[in-house]
Amino acid sequence: MIDGATAATSASTSLYAGSTPAAAPKTQMDQQSFLTLLVAQLKNQDPSSPLDTNEMMAQSTQLASMEQLTALADTTRESFALQMRIAATGLVGQQVSYADSDGVTHTDVASGVSFAGKTPMVTVGDATVPLDSVRSIGTVAPESTSGSSSSGSSDTQTSTPAA
């Protein structure tokens, strides 16, 4: 027969024997860490003084809350990414101004969007710029269909989209 101290020692040894070797330590407690600690606590509790049921309920509630907060954070992250994609696609066909790495502002028509990275990339003229580099958005002046115009301001647009 195994005494309580030997059982506790073998339980804690078996708990850590299957763990991953020298990985980077976690900085946040996740669901798996919480469950591992709860199982270890249940395995190693003193039979003469079992875990208080109120404490067990509190820990179960904390686990459920943590799961819900994790799900909410994931949903919020996905929602923000979707909003960025919607905003980026709304730029296509619009006149866009952006600042390059030297701080020089360029203006041209946005012709496409790429979602390959974390931040949507907008194709503006010959350049591809991150969505968060866009400084202003305007409408493209409609092109004149006839040879004459009543106002001389229809030729003020200096950049047109490449065909």
Summary of the structure (lengths in Angstrom):
residues: 163
radius of gyration: 30.3
end to end distance: 84.8
largest distance: 104.4
contacts: 335
relative contact order: 0.09
helix: 44%
strand: 17%
